[in-house]
Amino acid sequence: MTVLAIFLLIIGTLLVLIGALLVLVGTFLITIGVALILIGAALIVAGTFMLIRRLLGGNRTRSHSW
């Protein structure tokens, strides 16, 4: 019985540690996802701003055309 109790204790501890690790990895992945969403939104805003500025800016000649 004591061996079974120790075995269950060890398995339980391992499961808790694995669960905590998975929670940390999940939090890290969520953080990366949020960062990517924010970067994507910033790029969309920048692209939209450049398009609108180009459309509303008329036909001014510049030394470089991007």
N, C-alpha and C positions, 0 to 999 in steps of 0.2 A: 504494500500500500504506500509506503514511504517513497519507493522508487517511482511509482505512478504519480504521486503528488509532485515530486521534483521534476519529473518529465513534463507534466502539465504546466508547472510554473515556468520552465524554460521555454516551452512552445508558446505560452501566453505572452511572455516577455518579448520573444522574437516577433510575434504577430503585432504587438503594440509598436515595436520599433519600426517594423516594415510599414505599418499604417501611418506612423508619424512621418516617415520618409516620403511616402506617397503624397501626403498632404503638403509637405514642403515642395515637392516637385510640382504638384498641381498649382500651388500658389505661384511658383516661379513661372510656369507656363501661362497662367492667367496674366501675370505682369507683362510677359513678353507679348501676349496677344493684345493687351490694352495699348502697349507702346506702339505696336504695328498699326493698330486702328488709328491712333492719334497721328502718327507719321503719314499714313494714307490720307487722312482728312486734311492735314496741312498741305500735302501735295495737290489734292483736289482744289483746295481754296486758292493756292498759288496759280495753278493752271487756269482756273476760272477767271481769276483776276487778270492774268496776262491776256487771255482771250478777249475779255470785255474791253480791256484797255486798247487792244489792237483794233477791235471792231469800232469802238467809239473814238479812237484817236485820229481818224481821217487817214489821209495818205501822206504822212510826213516822210521825207526821205532821210535815211540815216546812213552812217558810214558802214554799218554792219546790219545785216538782216538775219535775225534769229527766228 
